[in-house]
Amino acid sequence: MILNLTSEVFCSFVFYAVLLLIKMFALAVLTGQVRLRKKAFANPEDALRHGDLKLCRTDPDVERCRRAHRNDMECIYPFLFLGVLYCFLDPSPSIARIHFRIFFLARLLHTVAYLFALKAPTRSLAYTLGQIPCFSMALKILINVASYW
């Protein structure tokens, strides 16, 4: 299968992949905004630019944003890799869309749960829910390439 923007599965993947990347960019911007609002800078030169070397410090709110962003990178990048490979398998468009949509919604819920410190186990459940379509795609990929070993 050749991937192109006329493939329903690939278009669905691209749609959710871009939404996820936009969410990641927004989280990076939010982290910077929280740093500015809380005057908690990671680098001495940034602290000095904003007035005092004492501003080179950690802040719990900044760290919460950073952890949410780092968790996105740990989960979304593998999803992007698996999603592209999965598209090559020419899966059912409706099944593929379910995989992509579940992952996207789970990551969205995970971010909201992280940023707003929602009651446990909301964040853990969102994380686990997001891993299910990734595991499913990985398994399908392995099954399809196993005969080439």
DSSP file (Angstrom, degrees, kcal/mol; ACC not computed):
  #  RESIDUE AA STRUCTURE BP1 BP2  ACC     N-H-->O    O-->H-N    N-H-->O    O-->H-N    TCO  KAPPA ALPHA  PHI   PSI    X-CA   Y-CA   Z-CA
    1    1 A M              0   0    0      0, 0.0     2,-0.5     0, 0.0    89,-0.0   0.000 360.0 360.0 360.0 134.6    0.0    0.0    0.0
    2    2 A I        -     0   0    0      2,-0.0     2,-0.4     0, 0.0     5,-0.0  -0.873 360.0-130.2 -97.9 128.8    1.2    3.5   -0.8
    3    3 A L        +     0   0    0     -2,-0.5     2,-0.3     2,-0.1    85,-0.0  -0.640  43.1 147.0 -81.0 130.7    0.3    6.1    1.7
    4    4 A N    >   -     0   0    0     -2,-0.4     3,-1.7     0, 0.0     7,-0.2  -0.952  61.9 -94.5-152.5 172.4   -1.2    9.2    0.3
    5    5 A L  T 3  S+     0   0    0     -2,-0.3    -2,-0.1     1,-0.3     0, 0.0   0.314 117.7  64.1 -78.7  11.4   -3.8   11.8    1.3
    6    6 A T  T 3  S+     0   0    0      5,-0.0     2,-0.5     4,-0.0    -1,-0.3   0.466  77.3 101.1-104.7  -6.1   -6.5    9.9   -0.5
    7    7 A S    <>  -     0   0    0     -3,-1.7     4,-2.8     1,-0.2     5,-0.2  -0.682  66.5-149.4 -78.1 122.2   -6.2    6.9    1.8
    8    8 A E  H  > S+     0   0    0     -2,-0.5     4,-2.1     1,-0.2    -1,-0.2   0.898  96.6  48.0 -59.6 -42.4   -9.0    7.1    4.4
    9    9 A V  H  > S+     0   0    0      2,-0.2     4,-2.5     1,-0.2    -1,-0.2   0.938 113.3  46.6 -65.0 -47.1   -7.0    5.4    7.0
   10   10 A F  H  > S+     0   0    0      1,-0.2     4,-3.0     2,-0.2    -2,-0.2   0.900 111.5  51.6 -65.0 -40.1   -3.9    7.6    6.5
   11   11 A C  H  X S+     0   0    0     -4,-2.8     4,-2.4     2,-0.2    -1,-0.2   0.907 110.5  49.3 -61.7 -41.5   -6.1   10.8    6.5
   12   12 A S  H  X S+     0   0    0     -4,-2.1     4,-2.1    -5,-0.2     5,-0.2   0.922 112.3  48.0 -62.8 -44.4   -7.6    9.7    9.8
   13   13 A F  H  X S+     0   0    0     -4,-2.5     4,-2.9     1,-0.2     5,-0.2   0.940 111.7  49.4 -61.0 -47.7   -4.2    9.0   11.2
   14   14 A V  H  X S+     0   0    0     -4,-3.0     4,-2.6     1,-0.2     5,-0.2   0.901 108.7  54.3 -60.4 -41.5   -2.8   12.4   10.0
   15   15 A F  H  X S+     0   0    0     -4,-2.4     4,-1.9     1,-0.2    -1,-0.2   0.952 115.1  37.7 -57.3 -52.9   -5.9   14.2   11.5
   16   16 A Y  H  X S+     0   0    0     -4,-2.1     4,-2.3     2,-0.2    -2,-0.2   0.853 114.6  55.5 -71.4 -33.9   -5.4   12.7   15.0
   17   17 A A  H  X S+     0   0    0     -4,-2.9     4,-2.2    -5,-0.2    -1,-0.2   0.924 109.5  46.5 -62.8 -44.2   -1.6   12.9   14.8
   18   18 A V  H  X S+     0   0    0     -4,-2.6     4,-2.6    -5,-0.2    -2,-0.2   0.897 110.7  52.6 -67.4 -39.5   -1.7   16.6   14.0
   19   19 A L  H  X S+     0   0    0     -4,-1.9     4,-2.2    -5,-0.2    -1,-0.2   0.915 110.2  49.2 -60.1 -41.6   -4.2   17.2   16.8
   20   20 A L  H  X S+     0   0    0     -4,-2.3     4,-2.2     2,-0.2    -2,-0.2   0.904 111.3  48.5 -64.1 -41.5   -1.9   15.4   19.2
   21   21 A L  H  X S+     0   0    0     -4,-2.2     4,-2.6     2,-0.2    -2,-0.2   0.892 110.1  51.5 -67.6 -38.4    1.1   17.5   18.1
   22   22 A I  H  X S+     0   0    0     -4,-2.6     4,-2.7     2,-0.2    -1,-0.2   0.915 109.3  51.4 -61.7 -42.0   -0.9   20.7   18.5
   23   23 A K  H  X S+     0   0    0     -4,-2.2     4,-2.1     2,-0.2    -2,-0.2   0.903 110.2  49.3 -61.1 -41.0   -1.8   19.6   22.0
   24   24 A M  H  X S+     0   0    0     -4,-2.2     4,-2.1     2,-0.2    -2,-0.2   0.919 110.9  49.1 -64.6 -43.5    1.9   19.0   22.7
   25   25 A F  H  X S+     0   0    0     -4,-2.6     4,-2.4     1,-0.2    -2,-0.2   0.919 110.6  51.1 -61.1 -42.8    2.9   22.4   21.3
   26   26 A A  H  X S+     0   0    0     -4,-2.7     4,-2.6     1,-0.2    -1,-0.2   0.885 108.8  51.3 -62.2 -38.6    0.1   24.0   23.5
   27   27 A L  H  X S+     0   0    0     -4,-2.1     4,-2.2     2,-0.2    -1,-0.2   0.873 108.6  51.3 -67.0 -36.9    1.5   22.2   26.5
   28   28 A A  H  X S+     0   0    0     -4,-2.1     4,-1.9     2,-0.2    -2,-0.2   0.919 111.9  46.7 -64.6 -43.1    5.0   23.5   25.8
   29   29 A V  H  X S+     0   0    0     -4,-2.4     4,-2.5     1,-0.2    -2,-0.2   0.917 110.9  52.5 -64.2 -43.0    3.7   27.1   25.5
   30   30 A L  H  X S+     0   0    0     -4,-2.6     4,-2.7     1,-0.2     5,-0.2   0.901 106.2  53.9 -60.0 -41.3    1.7   26.6   28.7
   31   31 A T  H  X S+     0   0    0     -4,-2.2     4,-2.2     1,-0.2    -1,-0.2   0.923 110.0  47.2 -58.9 -44.5    4.8   25.5   30.5
   32   32 A G  H  X S+     0   0    0     -4,-1.9     4,-2.2     2,-0.2    -1,-0.2   0.894 111.5  50.5 -63.8 -40.0    6.6   28.6   29.4
   33   33 A Q  H  X S+     0   0    0     -4,-2.5     4,-2.8     2,-0.2    -2,-0.2   0.894 110.0  49.4 -65.9 -39.9    3.7   30.8   30.5
   34   34 A V  H  X S+     0   0    0     -4,-2.7     4,-2.9     2,-0.2    -1,-0.2   0.895 108.9  53.9 -66.1 -38.9    3.5   29.2   33.9
   35   35 A R  H  X>S+     0   0    0     -4,-2.2     5,-1.9    -5,-0.2     4,-0.9   0.938 112.1  44.1 -57.8 -46.6    7.3   29.7   34.2
   36   36 A L  H  <5S+     0   0    0     -4,-2.2     3,-0.4     2,-0.2    -2,-0.2   0.932 115.2  47.3 -64.9 -45.6    6.8   33.4   33.5
   37   37 A R  H  <5S+     0   0    0     -4,-2.8    -2,-0.2     1,-0.2    -1,-0.2   0.892 120.7  37.4 -63.6 -40.3    3.8   33.8   35.8
   38   38 A K  H  <5S-     0   0    0     -4,-2.9    -1,-0.2    -5,-0.2    -2,-0.2   0.505 103.4-131.3 -89.5  -4.9    5.5   32.0   38.7
   39   39 A K  T  <5 +     0   0    0     -4,-0.9     2,-0.5    -3,-0.4    -3,-0.2   0.953  58.6 141.4  50.4  56.0    8.9   33.5   37.9
   40   40 A A      < -     0   0    0     -5,-1.9     2,-0.3    -6,-0.1    16,-0.2  -0.873  28.4-175.8-130.1  96.8   10.6   30.1   38.1
   41   41 A F  B     -a   56   0A   0     14,-3.1    16,-0.7    -2,-0.5     6,-0.0  -0.701  26.3-149.5-103.0 147.1   13.2   29.8   35.4
   42   42 A A  S    S+     0   0    0     -2,-0.3    -1,-0.1    14,-0.2    14,-0.1   0.745  81.8  53.1 -82.9 -25.4   15.3   26.8   34.6
   43   43 A N  S >> S-     0   0    0      1,-0.1     4,-2.1    12,-0.1     3,-0.6  -0.903  75.6-132.9-120.3 140.6   18.4   28.7   33.4
   44   44 A P  H 3> S+     0   0    0      0, 0.0     4,-2.9     0, 0.0     5,-0.2   0.874 107.0  56.7 -56.7 -39.3   20.4   31.4   35.2
   45   45 A E  H 3> S+     0   0    0      1,-0.2     4,-1.7     2,-0.2     5,-0.1   0.857 108.3  47.5 -63.9 -32.9   20.5   33.6   32.1
   46   46 A D  H <> S+     0   0    0     -3,-0.6     4,-1.3     2,-0.2    -1,-0.2   0.903 111.9  49.8 -72.1 -40.8   16.7   33.6   32.0
   47   47 A A  H  <>S+     0   0    0     -4,-2.1     5,-1.6     1,-0.2     3,-0.3   0.924 111.6  48.7 -62.0 -44.3   16.4   34.4   35.7
   48   48 A L  H ><5S+     0   0    0     -4,-2.9     3,-1.5     1,-0.2    -1,-0.2   0.886 106.8  56.3 -63.7 -38.4   18.9   37.3   35.3
   49   49 A R  H 3<5S+     0   0    0     -4,-1.7    -1,-0.2     1,-0.3    -2,-0.2   0.824 109.9  46.8 -61.4 -30.5   16.9   38.6   32.3
   50   50 A H  T 3<5S-     0   0    0     -4,-1.3    -1,-0.3    -3,-0.3    -2,-0.2   0.254 132.2 -85.2-100.4  11.9   13.8   38.7   34.5
   51   51 A G  T < 5S+     0   0    0     -3,-1.5     2,-0.3    -5,-0.1    -3,-0.2  -0.019  93.4  36.6 125.4 -34.5   15.6   40.4   37.4
   52   52 A D    > < -     0   0    0     -5,-1.6     3,-1.8     1,-0.1    -2,-0.1  -0.986  58.6-132.0-159.6 140.5   17.4   38.1   39.8
   53   53 A L  G >  S+     0   0    0     -2,-0.3     3,-1.8     1,-0.3    -5,-0.1   0.743 104.2  73.2 -63.4 -22.8   19.4   34.9   39.9
   54   54 A K  G 3  S+     0   0    0      1,-0.3    -1,-0.3    -7,-0.1    -6,-0.0   0.685  82.2  71.4 -64.9 -16.8   17.1   33.7   42.8
   55   55 A L  G <  S+     0   0    0     -3,-1.8   -14,-3.1     1,-0.1     2,-1.6   0.536  70.5  96.1 -78.1  -5.1   14.4   33.2   40.1
   56   56 A C  B <   +a   41   0A   0     -3,-1.8     2,-0.3   -16,-0.2   -14,-0.2  -0.689  67.4 109.0 -83.2  90.0   16.4   30.2   38.8
   57   57 A R        -     0   0    0     -2,-1.6     2,-0.3   -16,-0.7   -14,-0.1  -0.927  69.6 -96.8-155.0 170.4   14.4   27.7   40.8
   58   58 A T        -     0   0    0     -2,-0.3   -17,-0.1   -16,-0.0     3,-0.1  -0.668  28.7-164.7 -96.2 157.6   11.8   25.0   40.5
   59   59 A D     >  -     0   0    0     -2,-0.3     4,-2.7   -19,-0.1     5,-0.2  -0.996  24.7-130.7-140.3 137.6    8.1   25.5   41.1
   60   60 A P  H  > S+     0   0    0      0, 0.0     4,-1.9     0, 0.0     5,-0.1   0.859 108.7  49.2 -59.3 -36.6    5.5   22.7   41.6
   61   61 A D  H  > S+     0   0    0      2,-0.2     4,-1.9     1,-0.2     5,-0.1   0.899 112.4  47.1 -70.9 -39.7    3.1   24.1   39.0
   62   62 A V  H  > S+     0   0    0      1,-0.2     4,-2.7     2,-0.2    -1,-0.2   0.925 112.1  51.0 -64.5 -44.0    5.9   24.4   36.4
   63   63 A E  H  X S+     0   0    0     -4,-2.7     4,-2.6     1,-0.2    -2,-0.2   0.863 106.7  54.3 -63.5 -35.6    7.1   20.9   37.2
   64   64 A R  H  X S+     0   0    0     -4,-1.9     4,-2.1    -5,-0.2    -1,-0.2   0.927 110.6  46.2 -63.7 -44.3    3.5   19.5   36.8
   65   65 A C  H  X S+     0   0    0     -4,-1.9     4,-2.4     1,-0.2    -2,-0.2   0.919 112.7  50.7 -62.5 -43.9    3.3   21.0   33.3
   66   66 A R  H  X S+     0   0    0     -4,-2.7     4,-2.9     1,-0.2    -2,-0.2   0.908 109.7  49.5 -61.7 -42.4    6.8   19.7   32.4
   67   67 A R  H  X S+     0   0    0     -4,-2.6     4,-2.5     2,-0.2    -1,-0.2   0.900 110.6  50.3 -65.2 -39.6    5.8   16.2   33.6
   68   68 A A  H  X S+     0   0    0     -4,-2.1     4,-1.9     2,-0.2    -1,-0.2   0.919 113.2  46.6 -62.6 -42.4    2.7   16.3   31.5
   69   69 A H  H  X S+     0   0    0     -4,-2.4     4,-2.1     2,-0.2    -2,-0.2   0.910 112.2  49.5 -66.5 -42.9    4.7   17.4   28.5
   70   70 A R  H  X S+     0   0    0     -4,-2.9     4,-2.2     1,-0.2    -2,-0.2   0.902 109.4  52.1 -63.5 -40.6    7.3   14.7   29.1
   71   71 A N  H  X S+     0   0    0     -4,-2.5     4,-1.4     1,-0.2     5,-0.2   0.888 106.9  54.2 -64.0 -37.8    4.7   12.0   29.4
   72   72 A D  H  X S+     0   0    0     -4,-1.9     4,-3.8     1,-0.2     5,-0.5   0.938 108.7  48.3 -57.7 -46.9    3.2   13.2   26.1
   73   73 A M  H  X S+     0   0    0     -4,-2.1     4,-1.0     1,-0.2    -2,-0.2   0.883 109.6  52.8 -63.4 -37.3    6.6   12.8   24.4
   74   74 A E  H  < S+     0   0    0     -4,-2.2    -1,-0.2    -5,-0.1    -2,-0.2   0.772 123.8  27.3 -68.2 -25.4    7.0    9.3   25.9
   75   75 A C  H  X S+     0   0    0     -4,-1.4     4,-1.6    -3,-0.5    -2,-0.2   0.809 118.3  50.9-105.7 -39.9    3.6    8.2   24.6
   76   76 A I  H  X S+     0   0    0     -4,-3.8     4,-2.5    -5,-0.2     5,-0.2   0.898 104.3  56.1 -73.8 -40.4    2.8   10.2   21.5
   77   77 A Y  H  X S+     0   0    0     -4,-1.0     4,-2.0    -5,-0.5    -1,-0.2   0.936 109.8  45.5 -60.3 -45.9    6.1    9.6   19.6
   78   78 A P  H  > S+     0   0    0      0, 0.0     4,-3.1     0, 0.0     5,-0.3   0.907 111.3  54.4 -61.8 -37.8    5.7    5.8   19.8
   79   79 A F  H  X S+     0   0    0     -4,-1.6     4,-3.2     1,-0.2    -2,-0.2   0.915 106.7  51.2 -59.6 -42.4    2.1    6.2   18.7
   80   80 A L  H  X S+     0   0    0     -4,-2.5     4,-1.9     2,-0.2    -1,-0.2   0.922 112.7  45.5 -61.8 -43.8    3.1    8.2   15.6
   81   81 A F  H  X S+     0   0    0     -4,-2.0     4,-2.0     2,-0.2    -2,-0.2   0.955 116.9  43.7 -63.3 -51.1    5.6    5.5   14.7
   82   82 A L  H  X S+     0   0    0     -4,-3.1     4,-2.9     1,-0.2    -2,-0.2   0.894 110.9  56.3 -62.5 -39.6    3.2    2.7   15.2
   83   83 A G  H  X S+     0   0    0     -4,-3.2     4,-2.0    -5,-0.3    -1,-0.2   0.894 106.8  48.1 -61.7 -41.9    0.4    4.6   13.5
   84   84 A V  H  X S+     0   0    0     -4,-1.9     4,-1.2     2,-0.2    -1,-0.2   0.943 114.4  45.7 -64.7 -46.9    2.3    5.1   10.3
   85   85 A L  H  X S+     0   0    0     -4,-2.0     4,-0.5     1,-0.2     3,-0.5   0.909 110.8  54.2 -61.6 -40.9    3.3    1.4   10.2
   86   86 A Y  H >< S+     0   0    0     -4,-2.9     3,-1.3     1,-0.2    -1,-0.2   0.875 102.1  57.9 -60.4 -39.2   -0.3    0.4   11.0
   87   87 A C  H >< S+     0   0    0     -4,-2.0     3,-1.6     1,-0.3    -1,-0.2   0.841  97.4  62.1 -61.1 -33.3   -1.5    2.4    8.0
   88   88 A F  H 3< S+     0   0    0     -4,-1.2    -1,-0.3    -3,-0.5    -2,-0.2   0.721  92.9  65.4 -64.4 -20.7    0.7    0.4    5.7
   89   89 A L  T << S-     0   0    0     -3,-1.3    -1,-0.3    -4,-0.5    -2,-0.2   0.499 104.3-129.4 -81.8  -3.2   -1.3   -2.7    6.7
   90   90 A D    <   -     0   0    0     -3,-1.6    -3,-0.1    -4,-0.2    -2,-0.1   0.952  38.6-173.7  54.1  56.6   -4.4   -1.3    5.1
   91   91 A P        -     0   0    0      0, 0.0   -82,-0.1     0, 0.0    -1,-0.1  -0.212  38.6 -73.5 -74.3 170.1   -6.6   -1.9    8.1
   92   92 A S     >  -     0   0    0      1,-0.1     4,-2.9     2,-0.0     5,-0.3  -0.451  42.8-132.9 -59.8 130.0  -10.4   -1.3    8.2
   93   93 A P  H  > S+     0   0    0      0, 0.0     4,-2.4     0, 0.0     5,-0.2   0.877 105.1  49.2 -57.0 -38.7  -10.9    2.4    8.2
   94   94 A S  H  > S+     0   0    0      2,-0.2     4,-1.8     1,-0.2     5,-0.1   0.907 113.2  45.9 -70.3 -39.4  -13.5    2.2   11.0
   95   95 A I  H  > S+     0   0    0      2,-0.2     4,-2.2     1,-0.2    -1,-0.2   0.918 113.9  49.2 -66.9 -43.3  -11.2    0.1   13.2
   96   96 A A  H  X S+     0   0    0     -4,-2.9     4,-2.6     1,-0.2     5,-0.2   0.930 109.6  51.7 -60.8 -45.3   -8.2    2.3   12.5
   97   97 A R  H  X S+     0   0    0     -4,-2.4     4,-2.9    -5,-0.3     5,-0.2   0.878 107.6  52.8 -60.4 -38.5  -10.3    5.4   13.3
   98   98 A I  H  X S+     0   0    0     -4,-1.8     4,-2.6     2,-0.2     5,-0.3   0.929 109.6  49.1 -62.9 -44.7  -11.3    3.8   16.6
   99   99 A H  H  X S+     0   0    0     -4,-2.2     4,-2.1     1,-0.2    -2,-0.2   0.952 115.8  42.7 -56.7 -51.0   -7.6    3.2   17.5
  100  100 A F  H  X S+     0   0    0     -4,-2.6     4,-2.4     1,-0.2    -2,-0.2   0.904 115.6  48.2 -65.9 -42.6   -6.6    6.7   16.6
  101  101 A R  H  X S+     0   0    0     -4,-2.9     4,-2.9    -5,-0.2     5,-0.3   0.912 110.6  50.4 -67.5 -43.3   -9.6    8.4   18.3
  102  102 A I  H  X S+     0   0    0     -4,-2.6     4,-2.5    -5,-0.2     5,-0.2   0.938 112.1  47.9 -60.7 -45.5   -9.2    6.3   21.6
  103  103 A F  H  X S+     0   0    0     -4,-2.1     4,-2.4    -5,-0.3    -2,-0.2   0.941 113.4  47.8 -60.9 -46.2   -5.6    7.2   21.8
  104  104 A F  H  X S+     0   0    0     -4,-2.4     4,-2.3     1,-0.2    -2,-0.2   0.945 114.2  45.1 -60.2 -49.6   -6.3   10.9   21.2
  105  105 A L  H  X S+     0   0    0     -4,-2.9     4,-2.6     1,-0.2    -1,-0.2   0.875 112.3  52.1 -65.0 -36.9   -9.1   11.1   23.7
  106  106 A A  H  X S+     0   0    0     -4,-2.5     4,-2.6    -5,-0.3    -1,-0.2   0.914 110.9  47.3 -64.7 -42.1   -7.1    9.2   26.3
  107  107 A R  H  X S+     0   0    0     -4,-2.4     4,-2.3    -5,-0.2    -2,-0.2   0.876 111.3  51.5 -67.2 -36.3   -4.1   11.6   25.9
  108  108 A L  H  X S+     0   0    0     -4,-2.3     4,-2.3    -5,-0.2    -2,-0.2   0.942 112.6  45.1 -63.7 -47.4   -6.4   14.6   26.1
  109  109 A L  H  X S+     0   0    0     -4,-2.6     4,-3.0     1,-0.2     5,-0.2   0.899 110.9  54.8 -62.8 -40.6   -7.9   13.2   29.3
  110  110 A H  H  X S+     0   0    0     -4,-2.6     4,-2.3     2,-0.2    -1,-0.2   0.921 109.3  47.1 -59.1 -44.7   -4.5   12.4   30.7
  111  111 A T  H  X S+     0   0    0     -4,-2.3     4,-3.0     2,-0.2     5,-0.3   0.926 113.1  47.7 -64.5 -45.3   -3.3   16.0   30.1
  112  112 A V  H  X S+     0   0    0     -4,-2.3     4,-2.4     1,-0.2     6,-0.2   0.928 112.8  49.5 -60.8 -44.8   -6.4   17.5   31.8
  113  113 A A  H  <>S+     0   0    0     -4,-3.0     5,-1.8     1,-0.2     4,-0.3   0.882 114.3  46.0 -62.3 -38.2   -6.0   15.1   34.7
  114  114 A Y  H ><5S+     0   0    0     -4,-2.3     3,-0.9    -5,-0.2    -2,-0.2   0.954 115.3  43.9 -69.6 -50.2   -2.4   16.0   35.0
  115  115 A L  H 3<5S+     0   0    0     -4,-3.0    -2,-0.2     1,-0.2    -1,-0.2   0.849 121.8  37.9 -67.4 -34.8   -2.8   19.8   34.8
  116  116 A F  T 3<5S-     0   0    0     -4,-2.4    -1,-0.2    -5,-0.3    -2,-0.2   0.293 104.5-125.4-101.2   9.9   -5.8   20.0   37.1
  117  117 A A  T < 5 -     0   0    0     -3,-0.9    -3,-0.2    -4,-0.3    -4,-0.1   0.898  37.8-164.3  48.2  49.9   -4.6   17.3   39.5
  118  118 A L      < -     0   0    0     -5,-1.8     5,-0.3    -6,-0.2    -1,-0.1  -0.249  31.7 -79.0 -63.8 153.7   -7.8   15.3   39.1
  119  119 A K    >   -     0   0    0      1,-0.1     3,-1.9     3,-0.1     4,-0.2  -0.206  68.8 -74.4 -55.9 136.4   -8.5   12.6   41.7
  120  120 A A  T 3  S+     0   0    0      1,-0.3    -1,-0.1     2,-0.2     0, 0.0  -0.429 111.2  30.7 -66.1 146.0   -6.6    9.3   41.2
  121  121 A P  T 3> S+     0   0    0      0, 0.0     4,-2.9     0, 0.0    -1,-0.3  -0.790  94.6  91.9-101.8  32.8   -6.8    7.0   39.4
  122  122 A T  H <> S+     0   0    0     -3,-1.9     4,-2.4     1,-0.2     5,-0.2   0.923  92.8  43.8 -52.7 -50.9   -8.1    9.3   36.5
  123  123 A R  H  > S+     0   0    0     -5,-0.3     4,-2.5     1,-0.2    -1,-0.2   0.915 114.6  49.3 -64.2 -43.4   -4.7    9.9   35.1
  124  124 A S  H  > S+     0   0    0      1,-0.2     4,-2.6     2,-0.2    -1,-0.2   0.897 111.4  49.3 -63.4 -40.7   -3.6    6.3   35.4
  125  125 A L  H  X S+     0   0    0     -4,-2.9     4,-2.8     2,-0.2    -1,-0.2   0.905 110.8  50.1 -65.3 -40.7   -6.8    5.1   33.7
  126  126 A A  H  X S+     0   0    0     -4,-2.4     4,-2.0    -5,-0.3    -2,-0.2   0.917 111.4  49.3 -63.2 -42.4   -6.3    7.6   30.9
  127  127 A Y  H  X S+     0   0    0     -4,-2.5     4,-1.3     2,-0.2    -2,-0.2   0.948 113.4  46.0 -59.8 -49.2   -2.7    6.4   30.4
  128  128 A T  H  X S+     0   0    0     -4,-2.6     4,-1.1     1,-0.2     3,-0.4   0.908 110.3  53.1 -62.6 -43.6   -3.8    2.8   30.3
  129  129 A L  H  < S+     0   0    0     -4,-2.8     3,-0.4     1,-0.2    -1,-0.2   0.887 108.3  51.6 -59.0 -39.3   -6.6    3.4   28.0
  130  130 A G  H  X S+     0   0    0     -4,-2.0     4,-0.8     1,-0.2    -1,-0.2   0.777 105.0  56.3 -69.5 -26.6   -4.2    5.2   25.6
  131  131 A Q  H  X S+     0   0    0     -4,-1.3     4,-2.9    -3,-0.4     5,-0.2   0.751  92.0  72.4 -77.3 -23.0   -1.8    2.2   25.6
  132  132 A I  H  X S+     0   0    0     -4,-1.1     4,-2.5    -3,-0.4    -1,-0.2   0.947  99.6  42.5 -60.7 -51.5   -4.5   -0.3   24.5
  133  133 A P  H  > S+     0   0    0      0, 0.0     4,-2.6     0, 0.0    -1,-0.2   0.872 114.5  52.9 -64.8 -32.0   -4.7    1.0   20.9
  134  134 A C  H  X S+     0   0    0     -4,-0.8     4,-2.7     2,-0.2    -2,-0.2   0.942 111.2  45.4 -64.8 -46.0   -0.9    1.2   20.8
  135  135 A F  H  X S+     0   0    0     -4,-2.9     4,-2.6     2,-0.2    -1,-0.2   0.914 113.0  51.4 -62.1 -42.5   -0.5   -2.4   21.9
  136  136 A S  H  X S+     0   0    0     -4,-2.5     4,-2.3    -5,-0.2    -2,-0.2   0.922 112.0  45.5 -61.4 -45.4   -3.2   -3.5   19.5
  137  137 A M  H  X S+     0   0    0     -4,-2.6     4,-2.5     2,-0.2    -2,-0.2   0.921 113.0  50.9 -64.8 -42.8   -1.5   -1.7   16.6
  138  138 A A  H  X S+     0   0    0     -4,-2.7     4,-2.6     1,-0.2    -2,-0.2   0.915 110.9  48.6 -60.9 -43.1    1.9   -3.1   17.6
  139  139 A L  H  X S+     0   0    0     -4,-2.6     4,-2.7     2,-0.2    -1,-0.2   0.919 111.3  49.3 -63.1 -44.5    0.5   -6.6   17.8
  140  140 A K  H  X S+     0   0    0     -4,-2.3     4,-2.0     2,-0.2    -2,-0.2   0.896 111.6  49.9 -62.0 -40.9   -1.1   -6.3   14.4
  141  141 A I  H  X S+     0   0    0     -4,-2.5     4,-1.6     2,-0.2    -2,-0.2   0.944 111.8  47.7 -63.2 -48.0    2.2   -5.1   12.9
  142  142 A L  H  X S+     0   0    0     -4,-2.6     4,-1.7     1,-0.2     3,-0.2   0.912 110.5  51.5 -60.7 -43.7    4.1   -8.0   14.5
  143  143 A I  H  < S+     0   0    0     -4,-2.7     4,-0.4     1,-0.2    -1,-0.2   0.897 110.8  49.3 -59.7 -40.2    1.6  -10.5   13.2
  144  144 A N  H  < S+     0   0    0     -4,-2.0    -1,-0.2     1,-0.2    -2,-0.2   0.767 119.0  36.4 -74.1 -24.8    1.8   -9.1    9.7
  145  145 A V  H >< S+     0   0    0     -4,-1.6     3,-2.0    -3,-0.2    -1,-0.2   0.548  91.1  91.4-103.2  -7.6    5.6   -9.1    9.6
  146  146 A A  G >< S+     0   0    0     -4,-1.7     3,-1.6     1,-0.3    -2,-0.1   0.819  78.5  62.8 -58.2 -32.4    6.3  -12.3   11.6
  147  147 A S  G 3  S+     0   0    0     -4,-0.4    -1,-0.3     1,-0.3    -2,-0.1   0.671  95.8  61.6 -68.5 -14.4    6.3  -14.5    8.4
  148  148 A Y  G <         0   0    0     -3,-2.0    -1,-0.3     1,-0.2    -2,-0.2   0.421 360.0 360.0 -91.1   0.9    9.3  -12.5    7.2
  149  149 A W    <         0   0    0     -3,-1.6    -1,-0.2    -4,-0.2    -2,-0.1   0.477 360.0 360.0 -75.4 360.0   11.5  -13.6   10.1
